[in-house]
Amino acid sequence: MPAGKGRYRPCSSLGVDDLDVTKRNLLGRAVKLLGKDELAKRLNIPTSLFDDWVRGDATMPDGKLMELARTMDKLSREQK
């Protein structure tokens, strides 16, 4: 299947808005698992910044996205 024609698109075809929505969705899922305060603590950020990211008032840096991925990976390993 050609790139961009299937369900998943390569990262390079994602627009900035799409990426921000994806980040916010991931944050929302993580909050359901850990709670906002615990997640902010694990990402080493103030909860006010976390709220800004979820609302879309600020953009989550890619470095924090990687920290979020590592946090979720670690959590999944702890639950086994």
MARMI-171918 format. One record per residue: residue number from 1; x, y, z of N, C-alpha, C, O, CB in turn; residue in three letters. Coordinates in Angstrom, 3 decimals, padded with zeros to 6 digits. Glycine has a CB too. Layout:
<bapa seq="NUM" n_east="X" n_north="Y" n_up="Z" ca_east="X" ca_north="Y" ca_up="Z" c_east="X" c_north="Y" c_up="Z" o_east="X" o_north="Y" o_up="Z" cb_east="X" cb_north="Y" cb_up="Z" type="ALA"/>
...
This chain:
<bapa seq="1" n_east="000.846" n_north="-001.175" n_up="000.000" ca_east="000.000" ca_north="000.000" ca_up="000.000" c_east="000.892" c_north="001.239" c_up="000.000" o_east="001.814" o_north="001.305" o_up="000.813" cb_east="-000.963" cb_north="-000.002" cb_up="001.221" type="MET"/>
<bapa seq="2" n_east="000.666" n_north="002.220" n_up="-000.867" ca_east="001.504" ca_north="003.414" ca_up="-000.919" c_east="001.415" c_north="004.222" c_up="000.373" o_east="000.396" o_north="004.211" o_up="001.063" cb_east="001.104" cb_north="004.283" cb_up="-002.104" type="PRO"/>
<bapa seq="3" n_east="002.501" n_north="004.918" n_up="000.681" ca_east="002.541" ca_north="005.743" ca_up="001.882" c_east="001.396" c_north="006.738" c_up="001.865" o_east="001.113" o_north="007.366" o_up="000.845" cb_east="003.888" cb_north="006.474" cb_up="002.000" type="ALA"/>
<bapa seq="4" n_east="000.742" n_north="006.872" n_up="003.009" ca_east="-000.338" ca_north="007.843" ca_up="003.148" c_east="-001.688" c_north="007.337" c_up="002.671" o_east="-002.690" o_north="008.030" o_up="002.844" cb_east="000.007" cb_north="009.078" cb_up="002.401" type="GLY"/>
<bapa seq="5" n_east="-001.749" n_north="006.149" n_up="002.077" ca_east="-003.010" ca_north="005.625" ca_up="001.554" c_east="-003.715" c_north="004.703" c_up="002.541" o_east="-004.920" o_north="004.480" o_up="002.427" cb_east="-002.762" cb_north="004.886" cb_up="000.262" type="LYS"/>
<bapa seq="6" n_east="-002.981" n_north="004.172" n_up="003.500" ca_east="-003.570" ca_north="003.254" ca_up="004.459" c_east="-004.063" c_north="003.978" c_up="005.696" o_east="-004.253" o_north="005.194" o_up="005.700" cb_east="-002.572" cb_north="002.194" cb_up="004.847" type="GLY"/>
<bapa seq="7" n_east="-004.261" n_north="003.214" n_up="006.722" ca_east="-004.747" ca_north="003.764" ca_up="007.980" c_east="-003.716" c_north="004.662" c_up="008.640" o_east="-004.055" o_north="005.691" o_up="009.223" cb_east="-005.136" cb_north="002.647" cb_up="008.923" type="ARG"/>
<bapa seq="8" n_east="-002.461" n_north="004.266" n_up="008.546" ca_east="-001.395" ca_north="005.029" ca_up="009.193" c_east="-000.609" c_north="005.810" c_up="008.159" o_east="-000.343" o_north="005.329" o_up="007.058" cb_east="-000.461" cb_north="004.102" cb_up="009.984" type="TYR"/>
<bapa seq="9" n_east="-000.244" n_north="007.016" n_up="008.533" ca_east="000.558" ca_north="007.853" ca_up="007.644" c_east="001.952" c_north="008.001" c_up="008.217" o_east="002.126" o_north="007.971" o_up="009.435" cb_east="-000.095" cb_north="009.239" cb_up="007.440" type="ARG"/>
<bapa seq="10" n_east="002.943" n_north="008.159" n_up="007.362" ca_east="004.286" ca_north="008.415" ca_up="007.888" c_east="004.305" c_north="009.724" c_up="008.658" o_east="003.547" o_north="010.643" o_up="008.349" cb_east="005.323" cb_north="008.449" cb_up="006.749" type="PRO"/>
<bapa seq="11" n_east="005.170" n_north="009.808" n_up="009.658" ca_east="005.245" ca_north="011.013" ca_up="010.496" c_east="005.428" c_north="012.270" c_up="009.669" o_east="004.891" o_north="013.324" o_up="010.011" cb_east="006.384" cb_north="010.892" cb_up="011.492" type="CYS"/>
<bapa seq="12" n_east="006.181" n_north="012.169" n_up="008.581" ca_east="006.453" ca_north="013.354" ca_up="007.776" c_east="005.191" c_north="013.899" c_up="007.120" o_east="005.167" o_north="015.058" o_up="006.706" cb_east="007.488" cb_north="013.035" cb_up="006.716" type="SER"/>
<bapa seq="13" n_east="004.131" n_north="013.075" n_up="007.015" ca_east="002.902" ca_north="013.560" ca_up="006.402" c_east="001.933" c_north="014.135" c_up="007.427" o_east="000.891" o_north="014.679" o_up="007.061" cb_east="002.233" cb_north="012.443" cb_up="005.638" type="SER"/>
<bapa seq="14" n_east="002.271" n_north="014.018" n_up="008.709" ca_east="001.414" ca_north="014.579" ca_up="009.741" c_east="001.628" c_north="016.086" c_up="009.821" o_east="002.764" o_north="016.560" o_up="009.847" cb_east="001.693" cb_north="013.914" cb_up="011.107" type="LEU"/>
<bapa seq="15" n_east="000.551" n_north="016.819" n_up="009.858" ca_east="000.658" ca_north="018.259" ca_up="010.044" c_east="000.902" c_north="018.577" c_up="011.498" o_east="000.748" o_north="017.715" o_up="012.363" cb_east="-000.598" cb_north="018.970" cb_up="009.549" type="GLY"/>
<bapa seq="16" n_east="001.282" n_north="019.810" n_up="011.772" ca_east="001.536" ca_north="020.237" ca_up="013.149" c_east="000.287" c_north="020.046" c_up="013.993" o_east="000.380" o_north="019.576" o_up="015.127" cb_east="001.993" cb_north="021.709" cb_up="013.193" type="VAL"/>
<bapa seq="17" n_east="-000.873" n_north="020.398" n_up="013.468" ca_east="-002.112" ca_north="020.248" ca_up="014.220" c_east="-002.376" c_north="018.780" c_up="014.548" o_east="-002.783" o_north="018.455" o_up="015.663" cb_east="-003.288" cb_north="020.834" cb_up="013.434" type="ASP"/>
<bapa seq="18" n_east="-002.143" n_north="017.891" n_up="013.574" ca_east="-002.344" ca_north="016.455" ca_up="013.806" c_east="-001.427" c_north="015.959" c_up="014.917" o_east="-001.856" o_north="015.195" o_up="015.782" cb_east="-002.092" cb_north="015.653" cb_up="012.510" type="ASP"/>
<bapa seq="19" n_east="-000.192" n_north="016.381" n_up="014.900" ca_east="000.773" ca_north="015.941" ca_up="015.900" c_east="000.388" c_north="016.449" c_up="017.283" o_east="000.487" o_north="015.709" o_up="018.261" cb_east="002.178" cb_north="016.418" cb_up="015.534" type="LEU"/>
<bapa seq="20" n_east="-000.048" n_north="017.695" n_up="017.374" ca_east="-000.474" ca_north="018.240" ca_up="018.662" c_east="-001.680" c_north="017.490" c_up="019.203" o_east="-001.754" o_north="017.222" o_up="020.402" cb_east="-000.799" cb_north="019.727" cb_up="018.531" type="ASP"/>
<bapa seq="21" n_east="-002.627" n_north="017.146" n_up="018.332" ca_east="-003.800" ca_north="016.388" ca_up="018.760" c_east="-003.377" c_north="015.013" c_up="019.246" o_east="-003.888" o_north="014.525" o_up="020.254" cb_east="-004.824" cb_north="016.264" cb_up="017.614" type="VAL"/>
<bapa seq="22" n_east="-002.454" n_north="014.388" n_up="018.542" ca_east="-001.959" ca_north="013.078" ca_up="018.952" c_east="-001.299" c_north="013.158" c_up="020.322" o_east="-001.541" o_north="012.307" o_up="021.178" cb_east="-000.968" cb_north="012.528" cb_up="017.917" type="THR"/>
<bapa seq="23" n_east="-000.475" n_north="014.164" n_up="020.535" ca_east="000.175" ca_north="014.339" ca_up="021.838" c_east="-000.865" c_north="014.523" c_up="022.934" o_east="-000.753" o_north="013.924" o_up="024.004" cb_east="001.135" cb_north="015.545" cb_up="021.811" type="LYS"/>
<bapa seq="24" n_east="-001.883" n_north="015.352" n_up="022.674" ca_east="-002.928" ca_north="015.583" ca_up="023.683" c_east="-003.707" c_north="014.299" c_up="023.966" o_east="-004.073" o_north="014.041" o_up="025.113" cb_east="-003.893" cb_north="016.693" cb_up="023.216" type="ARG"/>
<bapa seq="25" n_east="-003.961" n_north="013.499" n_up="022.941" ca_east="-004.652" ca_north="012.224" ca_up="023.146" c_east="-003.827" c_north="011.282" c_up="024.012" o_east="-004.358" o_north="010.614" o_up="024.899" cb_east="-004.961" cb_north="011.562" cb_up="021.802" type="ASN"/>
<bapa seq="26" n_east="-002.527" n_north="011.232" n_up="023.747" ca_east="-001.648" ca_north="010.389" ca_up="024.554" c_east="-001.611" c_north="010.854" c_up="026.008" o_east="-001.627" o_north="010.038" o_up="026.930" cb_east="-000.235" cb_north="010.387" cb_up="023.970" type="LEU"/>
<bapa seq="27" n_east="-001.561" n_north="012.162" n_up="026.202" ca_east="-001.581" ca_north="012.701" ca_up="027.555" c_east="-002.872" c_north="012.313" c_up="028.270" o_east="-002.859" o_north="011.934" o_up="029.441" cb_east="-001.424" cb_north="014.228" cb_up="027.527" type="LEU"/>
<bapa seq="28" n_east="-003.974" n_north="012.412" n_up="027.556" ca_east="-005.265" ca_north="012.054" ca_up="028.147" c_east="-005.313" c_north="010.599" c_up="028.576" o_east="-005.834" o_north="010.280" o_up="029.645" cb_east="-006.383" cb_north="012.331" cb_up="027.167" type="GLY"/>
<bapa seq="29" n_east="-004.774" n_north="009.722" n_up="027.751" ca_east="-004.743" ca_north="008.299" ca_up="028.099" c_east="-003.840" c_north="008.049" c_up="029.297" o_east="-004.164" o_north="007.256" o_up="030.182" cb_east="-004.271" cb_north="007.465" cb_up="026.903" type="ARG"/>
<bapa seq="30" n_east="-002.711" n_north="008.730" n_up="029.314" ca_east="-001.775" ca_north="008.563" ca_up="030.427" c_east="-002.390" c_north="009.048" c_up="031.742" o_east="-002.176" o_north="008.443" o_up="032.792" cb_east="-000.467" cb_north="009.322" cb_up="030.143" type="ALA"/>
<bapa seq="31" n_east="-003.150" n_north="010.133" n_up="031.680" ca_east="-003.805" ca_north="010.658" ca_up="032.881" c_east="-004.778" c_north="009.634" c_up="033.445" o_east="-004.881" o_north="009.471" o_up="034.661" cb_east="-004.540" cb_north="011.974" cb_up="032.571" type="VAL"/>
<bapa seq="32" n_east="-005.491" n_north="008.947" n_up="032.562" ca_east="-006.444" ca_north="007.933" ca_up="033.030" c_east="-005.733" c_north="006.806" c_up="033.780" o_east="-006.304" o_north="006.207" o_up="034.692" cb_east="-007.233" cb_north="007.357" cb_up="031.843" type="LYS"/>
<bapa seq="33" n_east="-004.508" n_north="006.523" n_up="033.401" ca_east="-003.750" ca_north="005.448" ca_up="034.046" c_east="-003.047" c_north="005.880" c_up="035.324" o_east="-003.010" o_north="005.131" o_up="036.301" cb_east="-002.736" cb_north="004.904" cb_up="033.090" type="LEU"/>
<bapa seq="34" n_east="-002.491" n_north="007.085" n_up="035.318" ca_east="-001.646" ca_north="007.524" ca_up="036.431" c_east="-002.244" c_north="008.653" c_up="037.272" o_east="-001.904" o_north="008.792" o_up="038.447" cb_east="-000.328" cb_north="007.964" cb_up="035.899" type="LEU"/>
<bapa seq="35" n_east="-003.106" n_north="009.438" n_up="036.697" ca_east="-003.564" ca_north="010.655" ca_up="037.359" c_east="-002.670" c_north="011.816" c_up="036.960" o_east="-001.480" o_north="011.642" o_up="036.699" cb_east="-003.577" cb_north="010.482" cb_up="038.894" type="GLY"/>
<bapa seq="36" n_east="-003.257" n_north="012.992" n_up="036.918" ca_east="-002.536" ca_north="014.177" ca_up="036.442" c_east="-001.332" c_north="014.520" c_up="037.310" o_east="-000.250" o_north="014.790" o_up="036.790" cb_east="-003.472" cb_north="015.364" cb_up="036.389" type="LYS"/>
<bapa seq="37" n_east="-001.509" n_north="014.511" n_up="038.615" ca_east="-000.404" ca_north="014.902" ca_up="039.501" c_east="000.777" c_north="013.950" c_up="039.388" o_east="001.926" o_north="014.388" o_up="039.328" cb_east="-000.879" cb_north="014.957" cb_up="040.949" type="ASP"/>
<bapa seq="38" n_east="000.500" n_north="012.643" n_up="039.357" ca_east="001.579" ca_north="011.654" ca_up="039.254" c_east="002.288" c_north="011.757" c_up="037.908" o_east="003.513" o_north="011.655" o_up="037.835" cb_east="001.028" cb_north="010.232" cb_up="039.449" type="GLU"/>
<bapa seq="39" n_east="001.518" n_north="011.960" n_up="036.848" ca_east="002.127" ca_north="012.068" ca_up="035.524" c_east="002.997" c_north="013.320" c_up="035.435" o_east="004.105" o_north="013.263" o_up="034.903" cb_east="001.041" cb_north="012.091" cb_up="034.430" type="LEU"/>
<bapa seq="40" n_east="002.511" n_north="014.445" n_up="035.947" ca_east="003.309" ca_north="015.676" ca_up="035.941" c_east="004.600" c_north="015.468" c_up="036.740" o_east="005.666" o_north="015.945" o_up="036.350" cb_east="002.493" cb_north="016.864" cb_up="036.528" type="ALA"/>
<bapa seq="41" n_east="004.491" n_north="014.759" n_up="037.848" ca_east="005.679" ca_north="014.470" ca_up="038.667" c_east="006.683" c_north="013.633" c_up="037.879" o_east="007.880" o_north="013.921" o_up="037.890" cb_east="005.278" cb_north="013.734" cb_up="039.968" type="LYS"/>
<bapa seq="42" n_east="006.195" n_north="012.594" n_up="037.194" ca_east="007.102" ca_north="011.719" ca_up="036.439" c_east="007.733" c_north="012.439" c_up="035.250" o_east="008.850" o_north="012.112" o_up="034.849" cb_east="006.354" cb_north="010.481" cb_up="035.951" type="ARG"/>
<bapa seq="43" n_east="007.022" n_north="013.420" n_up="034.682" ca_east="007.568" ca_north="014.191" ca_up="033.568" c_east="008.373" c_north="015.401" c_up="034.052" o_east="008.964" o_north="016.131" o_up="033.256" cb_east="006.440" cb_north="014.651" cb_up="032.650" type="LEU"/>
<bapa seq="44" n_east="008.381" n_north="015.593" n_up="035.369" ca_east="009.123" ca_north="016.693" ca_up="035.980" c_east="008.668" c_north="018.056" c_up="035.453" o_east="009.474" o_north="018.892" o_up="035.046" cb_east="010.614" cb_north="016.516" cb_up="035.729" type="ASN"/>
<bapa seq="45" n_east="007.346" n_north="018.247" n_up="035.476" ca_east="006.763" ca_north="019.522" ca_up="035.035" c_east="005.708" c_north="019.957" c_up="036.039" o_east="005.146" o_north="019.118" o_up="036.744" cb_east="006.144" cb_north="019.398" cb_up="033.605" type="ILE"/>
<bapa seq="46" n_east="005.428" n_north="021.255" n_up="036.117" ca_east="004.327" ca_north="021.707" ca_up="036.974" c_east="002.982" c_north="021.276" c_up="036.374" o_east="002.839" o_north="021.188" o_up="035.154" cb_east="004.372" cb_north="023.253" cb_up="037.156" type="PRO"/>
<bapa seq="47" n_east="002.014" n_north="021.014" n_up="037.232" ca_east="000.700" ca_north="020.594" ca_up="036.724" c_east="000.062" c_north="021.676" c_up="035.868" o_east="-000.734" o_north="021.368" o_up="034.980" cb_east="-000.230" cb_north="020.238" cb_up="037.882" type="THR"/>
<bapa seq="48" n_east="000.394" n_north="022.934" n_up="036.115" ca_east="-000.175" ca_north="024.015" ca_up="035.297" c_east="000.290" c_north="023.902" c_up="033.844" o_east="-000.486" o_north="024.162" o_up="032.924" cb_east="000.221" cb_north="025.395" cb_up="035.873" type="SER"/>
<bapa seq="49" n_east="001.545" n_north="023.517" n_up="033.632" ca_east="002.043" ca_north="023.322" ca_up="032.269" c_east="001.361" c_north="022.116" c_up="031.639" o_east="001.000" o_north="022.141" o_up="030.462" cb_east="003.581" cb_north="023.138" cb_up="032.262" type="LEU"/>
<bapa seq="50" n_east="001.189" n_north="021.073" n_up="032.417" ca_east="000.478" ca_north="019.895" ca_up="031.936" c_east="-000.925" c_north="020.281" c_up="031.455" o_east="-001.361" o_north="019.861" o_up="030.383" cb_east="000.395" cb_north="018.823" cb_up="033.046" type="PHE"/>
<bapa seq="51" n_east="-001.623" n_north="021.085" n_up="032.259" ca_east="-002.963" ca_north="021.547" ca_up="031.873" c_east="-002.917" c_north="022.330" c_up="030.562" o_east="-003.799" o_north="022.178" o_up="029.717" cb_east="-003.573" cb_north="022.420" cb_up="032.987" type="ASP"/>
<bapa seq="52" n_east="-001.898" n_north="023.162" n_up="030.392" ca_east="-001.746" ca_north="023.933" ca_up="029.149" c_east="-001.582" c_north="023.006" c_up="027.950" o_east="-002.160" o_north="023.251" o_up="026.891" cb_east="-000.539" cb_north="024.886" cb_up="029.247" type="ASP"/>
<bapa seq="53" n_east="-000.799" n_north="021.948" n_up="028.111" ca_east="-000.610" ca_north="020.993" ca_up="027.014" c_east="-001.916" c_north="020.304" c_up="026.655" o_east="-002.246" o_north="020.168" o_up="025.477" cb_east="000.445" cb_north="019.948" cb_up="027.388" type="TRP"/>
<bapa seq="54" n_east="-002.661" n_north="019.869" n_up="027.666" ca_east="-003.914" ca_north="019.151" ca_up="027.421" c_east="-004.935" c_north="020.057" c_up="026.730" o_east="-005.658" o_north="019.610" o_up="025.840" cb_east="-004.493" cb_north="018.613" cb_up="028.745" type="VAL"/>
<bapa seq="55" n_east="-004.993" n_north="021.307" n_up="027.128" ca_east="-005.929" ca_north="022.256" ca_up="026.507" c_east="-005.472" c_north="022.717" c_up="025.130" o_east="-006.268" o_north="023.245" o_up="024.354" cb_east="-006.113" cb_north="023.462" cb_up="027.404" type="ARG"/>
<bapa seq="56" n_east="-004.200" n_north="022.521" n_up="024.826" ca_east="-003.669" ca_north="022.994" ca_up="023.559" c_east="-003.185" c_north="024.427" c_up="023.626" o_east="-002.915" o_north="025.042" o_up="022.594" cb_east="-004.707" cb_north="022.867" cb_up="022.494" type="GLY"/>
<bapa seq="57" n_east="-003.069" n_north="024.972" n_up="024.846" ca_east="-002.579" ca_north="026.340" ca_up="025.018" c_east="-001.064" c_north="026.423" c_up="024.890" o_east="-000.517" o_north="027.505" o_up="024.675" cb_east="-003.010" cb_north="026.884" cb_up="026.369" type="ASP"/>
<bapa seq="58" n_east="-000.391" n_north="025.298" n_up="025.020" ca_east="001.066" ca_north="025.213" ca_up="024.851" c_east="001.355" c_north="023.897" c_up="024.137" o_east="000.582" o_north="022.943" o_up="024.223" cb_east="001.831" cb_north="025.298" cb_up="026.245" type="ALA"/>
<bapa seq="59" n_east="002.477" n_north="023.865" n_up="023.435" ca_east="002.859" ca_north="022.663" ca_up="022.690" c_east="003.821" c_north="021.827" c_up="023.507" o_east="004.813" o_north="022.330" o_up="024.034" cb_east="003.492" cb_north="023.031" cb_up="021.337" type="THR"/>
<bapa seq="60" n_east="003.519" n_north="020.558" n_up="023.605" ca_east="004.394" ca_north="019.629" ca_up="024.314" c_east="005.653" c_north="019.402" c_up="023.483" o_east="005.554" o_north="018.984" o_up="022.329" cb_east="003.666" cb_north="018.280" cb_up="024.599" type="MET"/>
<bapa seq="61" n_east="006.834" n_north="019.668" n_up="024.041" ca_east="008.071" ca_north="019.440" ca_up="023.289" c_east="008.268" c_north="017.949" c_up="022.989" o_east="007.823" o_north="017.089" o_up="023.749" cb_east="009.281" cb_north="019.987" cb_up="024.075" type="PRO"/>
<bapa seq="62" n_east="008.934" n_north="017.659" n_up="021.883" ca_east="009.173" ca_north="016.276" ca_up="021.488" c_east="009.961" c_north="015.511" c_up="022.552" o_east="009.751" o_north="014.313" o_up="022.740" cb_east="009.917" cb_north="016.233" cb_up="020.161" type="ASP"/>
<bapa seq="63" n_east="010.858" n_north="016.198" n_up="023.243" ca_east="011.622" ca_north="015.547" ca_up="024.305" c_east="010.723" c_north="015.035" c_up="025.420" o_east="010.962" o_north="013.961" o_up="025.973" cb_east="012.647" cb_north="016.507" cb_up="024.874" type="GLY"/>
<bapa seq="64" n_east="009.693" n_north="015.801" n_up="025.750" ca_east="008.743" ca_north="015.360" ca_up="026.778" c_east="007.855" c_north="014.244" c_up="026.242" o_east="007.404" o_north="013.388" o_up="027.004" cb_east="007.878" cb_north="016.541" cb_up="027.262" type="LYS"/>
<bapa seq="65" n_east="007.603" n_north="014.248" n_up="024.940" ca_east="006.855" ca_north="013.141" ca_up="024.343" c_east="007.635" c_north="011.844" c_up="024.528" o_east="007.055" o_north="010.802" o_up="024.833" cb_east="006.579" cb_north="013.404" cb_up="022.836" type="LEU"/>
<bapa seq="66" n_east="008.938" n_north="011.913" n_up="024.345" ca_east="009.776" ca_north="010.725" ca_up="024.546" c_east="009.763" c_north="010.297" c_up="026.015" o_east="009.726" o_north="009.103" o_up="026.315" cb_east="011.225" cb_north="011.001" cb_up="024.084" type="MET"/>
<bapa seq="67" n_east="009.793" n_north="011.261" n_up="026.921" ca_east="009.703" ca_north="010.933" ca_up="028.351" c_east="008.363" c_north="010.275" c_up="028.655" o_east="008.295" o_north="009.325" o_up="029.434" cb_east="009.885" cb_north="012.205" cb_up="029.221" type="GLU"/>
<bapa seq="68" n_east="007.302" n_north="010.778" n_up="028.041" ca_east="005.979" ca_north="010.191" ca_up="028.227" c_east="005.979" c_north="008.749" c_up="027.732" o_east="005.437" o_north="007.863" o_up="028.393" cb_east="004.903" cb_north="011.019" cb_up="027.489" type="LEU"/>
<bapa seq="69" n_east="006.579" n_north="008.516" n_up="026.582" ca_east="006.644" ca_north="007.155" ca_up="026.034" c_east="007.418" c_north="006.232" c_up="026.975" o_east="007.003" o_north="005.099" o_up="027.218" cb_east="007.303" cb_north="007.164" cb_up="024.634" type="ALA"/>
<bapa seq="70" n_east="008.535" n_north="006.716" n_up="027.500" ca_east="009.314" ca_north="005.896" ca_up="028.436" c_east="008.522" c_north="005.625" c_up="029.717" o_east="008.560" o_north="004.519" o_up="030.256" cb_east="010.649" cb_north="006.589" cb_up="028.778" type="ARG"/>
<bapa seq="71" n_east="007.811" n_north="006.635" n_up="030.195" ca_east="006.994" ca_north="006.480" ca_up="031.397" c_east="005.912" c_north="005.440" c_up="031.182" o_east="005.684" o_north="004.590" o_up="032.044" cb_east="006.367" cb_north="007.815" cb_up="031.800" type="THR"/>
<bapa seq="72" n_east="005.244" n_north="005.499" n_up="030.040" ca_east="004.173" ca_north="004.545" ca_up="029.749" c_east="004.735" c_north="003.143" c_up="029.543" o_east="004.109" o_north="002.159" o_up="029.938" cb_east="003.384" cb_north="004.985" cb_up="028.507" type="MET"/>
<bapa seq="73" n_east="005.900" n_north="003.048" n_up="028.933" ca_east="006.547" ca_north="001.746" ca_up="028.753" c_east="006.893" c_north="001.142" c_up="030.109" o_east="006.640" o_north="-000.036" o_up="030.359" cb_east="007.818" cb_north="001.879" cb_up="027.883" type="ASP"/>
<bapa seq="74" n_east="007.467" n_north="001.953" n_up="030.969" ca_east="007.828" ca_north="001.486" ca_up="032.314" c_east="006.577" c_north="001.051" c_up="033.070" o_east="006.586" o_north="000.019" o_up="033.743" cb_east="008.574" cb_north="002.595" cb_up="033.101" type="LYS"/>
<bapa seq="75" n_east="005.514" n_north="001.819" n_up="032.967" ca_east="004.267" ca_north="001.480" ca_up="033.643" c_east="003.726" c_north="000.146" c_up="033.143" o_east="003.263" o_north="-000.674" o_up="033.936" cb_east="003.226" cb_north="002.586" cb_up="033.435" type="LEU"/>
<bapa seq="76" n_east="003.781" n_north="-000.074" n_up="031.844" ca_east="003.268" ca_north="-001.329" ca_up="031.294" c_east="004.088" c_north="-002.526" c_up="031.788" o_east="003.548" o_north="-003.615" o_up="031.984" cb_east="003.278" cb_north="-001.280" cb_up="029.757" type="SER"/>
<bapa seq="77" n_east="005.380" n_north="-002.320" n_up="031.986" ca_east="006.231" ca_north="-003.398" ca_up="032.489" c_east="005.943" c_north="-003.678" c_up="033.967" o_east="006.018" o_north="-004.824" o_up="034.411" cb_east="007.715" cb_north="-003.041" cb_up="032.295" type="ARG"/>
<bapa seq="78" n_east="005.612" n_north="-002.620" n_up="034.730" ca_east="005.316" ca_north="-002.776" ca_up="036.153" c_east="004.008" c_north="-003.529" c_up="036.354" o_east="003.841" o_north="-004.212" o_up="037.365" cb_east="005.249" cb_north="-001.407" cb_up="036.842" type="GLU"/>
<bapa seq="79" n_east="003.089" n_north="-003.418" n_up="035.422" ca_east="001.766" ca_north="-004.032" ca_up="035.577" c_east="001.727" c_north="-005.495" c_up="035.180" o_east="000.695" o_north="-006.146" o_up="035.346" cb_east="000.760" cb_north="-003.279" cb_up="034.765" type="GLN"/>
<bapa seq="80" n_east="002.822" n_north="-006.029" n_up="034.661" ca_east="002.847" ca_north="-007.449" ca_up="034.241" c_east="003.064" c_north="-008.371" c_up="035.398" o_east="003.110" o_north="-009.587" o_up="035.217" cb_east="003.927" cb_north="-007.688" cb_up="033.211" type="LYS"/>
